[in-house]
């Protein structure tokens, strides 16, 4: 929904920057928005975020009451509740500060972090995963999966920063090209060169997104190859194949966003595929680590204490 807000130029649909409480949490000073389309889109985004926030708080309470034997799950649930509150406050600051690109990027990054926590909570809440051994694959595979996750996240955040330079959502200003078009319609080249850093700030912002994308692609491809060769589990193999398909589609859609004139559907699809790739790589990474419970940890400690040296 946040992507729809951006491409529909609705980021300031509930009031211009500096509106204070009239712009957030209210919408143009009202509890409910009028029938103006940008206001409805922006308010719908806020409403969905508010519902998600209440659900995260309820999840934290439920985890605290029923899953105290799994400290990791409880901590993740409380962390998700804290993050969703921080996300709402950051969203308010983003509106108040006229959609500042740094705040736009941070807002997107927090959303990805929240998604990762939810994936962990979902995995840890399944009884068959608690205390079960990890999928295996070795320390090198775990390191590559962590690097892949980090680089995909950096690519998404850099893309969010680039998007924040386009003046989308500023209904009171003429829209600018921003860093999105800083390389013209060239990919993988940029203005006749490969990585011409230093030409301008907007070119540097665009190329930073590309560099993270190149690094993330290398890491994810390496991760996929390692999983398909070692085949530590059917679940990992399935996720690796899904990641390969999403990665290919994401690169193609990203290139089309540069080659073609700006199409709102392509921009939203690019963000959606990036989110899916992040979720798939994080999910794969989580499979490489066991879900521990307090009882399992205590049992391991007791077993270790009973071990008699030869």
C-alpha positions in Angstrom: 0.0 0.0 0.0 2.9 2.3 0.7 4.0 1.8 -2.9 0.6 2.8 -4.1 0.8 6.0 -2.0 4.1 6.9 -3.7 3.1 6.3 -7.3 -0.2 8.0 -6.9 1.5 11.1 -5.5 -0.5 10.8 -2.2 2.2 11.1 0.3 1.0 14.5 1.4 -2.7 13.7 0.7 -3.7 14.5 4.3 -2.0 17.9 4.4 1.3 19.7 3.4 4.5 19.4 5.3 4.4 21.3 8.6 0.7 20.7 9.3 1.5 19.2 12.7 -1.4 17.2 14.2 -3.7 18.4 11.4 -1.7 16.3 8.9 -1.0 13.3 11.2 -2.7 11.5 12.8 -5.6 13.6 11.5 -6.2 14.1 7.8 -6.5 17.7 6.8 -7.6 18.4 10.3 -10.4 15.8 10.2 -10.7 12.4 11.8 -11.9 10.9 8.5 -10.7 12.1 5.1 -12.9 13.7 2.5 -13.5 12.1 -0.9 -10.4 13.6 -2.5 -8.6 10.6 -4.0 -5.1 11.4 -2.7 -6.5 11.8 0.8 -8.4 8.5 0.6 -5.3 6.6 -0.5 -3.0 8.1 2.2 -5.6 7.5 4.9 -6.1 3.9 3.7 -2.4 3.3 4.1 -2.5 4.8 7.7 -5.6 2.7 8.5 -4.0 -0.5 7.4 -0.9 0.4 9.4 -2.9 1.1 12.5 -4.7 -2.2 12.2 -1.3 -4.0 11.8 0.0 -2.1 14.8 -2.8 -3.3 17.0 -2.3 -6.8 15.8 1.4 -6.6 16.6 0.6 -5.4 20.2 -1.9 -8.2 20.6 0.7 -10.7 19.3 3.2 -9.5 21.9 0.7 -9.9 24.7 -0.2 -13.4 23.5 3.5 -14.4 23.2 4.2 -13.1 26.7 1.3 -15.1 28.2 1.6 -18.4 26.3 5.2 -18.7 25.0 7.4 -17.8 27.9 9.2 -21.1 27.4 10.5 -19.6 24.1 12.3 -16.5 25.0 13.4 -15.8 21.4 9.7 -15.8 20.3 8.7 -13.5 23.1 11.6 -11.1 22.4 10.8 -11.0 18.7 7.1 -10.3 19.4 7.9 -7.5 21.7 10.4 -6.2 19.2 7.8 -6.3 16.5 5.4 -4.3 18.7 8.1 -1.7 19.4 9.0 -1.5 15.7 5.5 -1.0 14.5 5.1 1.9 16.9 8.4 3.4 15.8 7.3 2.9 12.2 4.1 4.9 12.8 6.1 7.7 14.4 8.6 7.7 11.5 5.7 7.8 9.0 4.4 10.9 10.8 7.9 12.5 10.7 8.2 11.7 7.0 5.0 13.6 6.3 6.0 16.5 8.6 9.4 16.8 6.9 8.0 17.0 3.4 8.8 13.4 2.4 12.6 13.7 3.1 14.4 11.0 1.2 16.3 9.8 4.3 13.1 9.3 6.2 11.5 7.6 3.3 14.4 5.1 3.2 14.3 4.6 6.9 10.5 4.0 6.8 11.0 1.3 4.2 13.9 -0.3 6.0 11.9 -0.5 9.2 9.1 -2.2 7.3 11.5 -4.8 6.0 12.9 -5.4 9.6 9.4 -5.9 10.8 8.7 -8.4 8.1 11.8 -10.3 9.1 10.7 -10.5 12.7 7.3 -11.7 11.6 8.9 -14.5 9.6 10.9 -15.6 12.6 7.8 -15.5 14.8 5.9 -17.6 12.3 8.7 -20.2 12.2 9.2 -20.2 16.0 5.5 -20.6 16.7 5.2 -23.9 14.8 5.6 -26.7 17.4 7.5 -29.0 14.9 10.3 -26.5 14.6 10.9 -26.0 18.3 14.0 -28.0 19.4 14.3 -29.6 15.9 17.8 -29.5 14.3 18.5 -26.8 11.7 18.5 -27.7 8.1 22.2 -27.9 8.1 24.6 -26.9 5.3 27.5 -25.7 7.3 28.9 -22.4 8.6 29.8 -21.2 5.1 26.2 -21.5 3.9 25.0 -19.6 6.9 27.5 -16.8 6.3 26.5 -16.5 2.7 22.8 -16.5 3.6 23.3 -13.7 6.2 25.4 -11.7 3.7 22.6 -12.1 1.1 20.0 -10.9 3.5 22.0 -7.9 4.4 22.8 -6.9 0.8 19.1 -7.4 -0.3 18.1 -5.1 2.6 20.7 -2.5 1.6 19.4 -2.6 -2.0 15.8 -2.0 -0.9 16.8 0.8 1.4 18.9 2.5 -1.3 16.0 2.1 -3.7 13.8 3.8 -1.1 16.2 6.7 -0.8 16.3 7.0 -4.6 12.6 7.1 -4.7 12.5 9.8 -2.1 14.3 12.2 -4.5 11.6 12.2 -7.1 9.3 14.6 -5.3 6.4 12.1 -5.4 3.6 13.0 -3.1 4.2 16.7 -3.3 1.0 17.8 -4.9 1.9 21.5 -4.4 5.1 21.2 -6.4 5.9 20.3 -10.0 7.2 16.7 -10.1 10.9 16.3 -10.7 12.8 13.4 -12.3 14.9 12.8 -9.2 17.6 10.1 -9.1 15.3 7.5 -10.8 16.2 9.0 -14.2 19.7 10.1 -13.4 21.2 7.5 -15.8 18.7 8.3 -18.5 17.2 5.1 -20.1 20.5 3.2 -19.8 21.0 -0.1 -18.0 23.4 -1.6 -17.1 25.4 1.4 -18.5 24.8 4.9 -17.1 25.2 8.0 -19.3 27.6 6.1 -21.6 29.7 4.6 -18.8 29.3 1.8 -16.3 29.6 3.4 -12.8 30.3 7.1 -13.4 30.4 8.2 -9.7 31.0 11.8 -9.1 29.0 13.3 -12.0 26.2 14.6 -9.7 24.5 13.8 -6.4 21.5 12.2 -8.2 23.7 10.0 -10.3 25.6 8.9 -7.2 22.3 8.0 -5.5 21.1 6.0 -8.5 24.5 4.2 -8.8 24.6 3.3 -5.1 21.3 1.5 -5.6 22.8 -0.4 -8.6 26.0 -1.3 -6.8 24.1 -2.8 -3.9 21.9 -4.6 -6.5 25.0 -6.1 -8.2 26.4 -7.2 -4.9 23.1 -8.7 -3.7 22.7 -10.5 -7.0 26.1 -12.1 -6.7 25.4 -13.1 -3.1 22.0 -14.5 -3.8 23.1 -16.4 -6.8 26.0 -17.9 -4.8 23.5 -18.9 -2.0 21.2 -20.5 -4.6 24.0 -22.5 -6.1 25.3 -23.7 -2.7 21.8 -24.8 -1.6 21.1 -26.6 -4.9 24.5 -28.4 -4.8 24.4 -29.4 -1.1 20.6 -30.0 -0.9 20.5 -29.9 2.9 16.7 -30.1 2.9 13.7 -30.1 0.6 12.5 -26.8 2.1 15.8 -25.1 1.4 15.9 -26.3 -2.1 12.3 -25.1 -2.7 13.1 -21.7 -1.3 16.3 -21.5 -3.4 14.3 -22.1 -6.5 11.7 -19.5 -5.6 14.5 -17.0 -4.9 16.0 -17.7 -8.3 12.7 -17.0 -10.0 12.0 -13.8 -8.0 15.6 -12.5 -8.6 15.3 -13.0 -12.3 11.9 -11.2 -12.4 13.2 -8.4 -10.2 16.2 -7.6 -12.3 14.0 -7.6 -15.5 11.4 -5.4 -13.9 14.1 -3.0 -12.6 15.6 -2.8 -16.1 12.2 -2.1 -17.6 11.7 0.7 -15.1 14.8 2.3 -16.6 14.3 1.4 -20.2 10.6 2.4 -20.5 8.7 5.5 -19.6 7.5 5.6 -16.0 4.7 3.2 -15.4 3.1 3.2 -12.0 2.4 -0.6 -12.1 6.1 -1.4 -12.8 7.2 0.7 -9.9 4.8 -1.0 -7.5 5.8 -4.4 -8.9 9.5 -3.6 -8.4 8.9 -2.9 -4.7 6.7 -5.9 -4.3 9.2 -8.3 -5.9 12.0 -6.7 -3.8 10.0 -7.4 -0.7 9.3 -11.0 -1.8 13.0 -11.6 -2.5 13.8 -10.2 1.0 11.2 -12.5 2.6 12.4 -15.5 0.7 16.1 -15.0 1.5 15.3 -14.3 5.2 13.1 -17.4 5.3 15.9 -19.5 3.9 18.4 -18.0 6.4 16.0 -18.8 9.3 15.9 -22.4 8.2 19.6 -22.7 8.7 19.3 -21.9 12.4 17.4 -24.0 15.1 14.5 -22.7 17.0 15.4 -23.1 20.7 13.2 -23.3 23.7 14.1 -22.8 27.3 13.5 -26.5 28.0 15.7 -27.5 25.1 18.5 -25.2 26.2 18.3 -26.5 29.8 18.4 -30.1 28.5 21.5 -29.4 26.5 23.2 -27.8 29.5 22.4 -30.9 31.7 23.7 -33.2 29.0 26.9 -31.2 28.7 27.3 -31.3 32.5 26.9 -35.1 32.5 29.6 -35.6 29.9 32.6 -37.2 31.5 36.0 -36.5 29.9 37.8 -39.6 28.6 
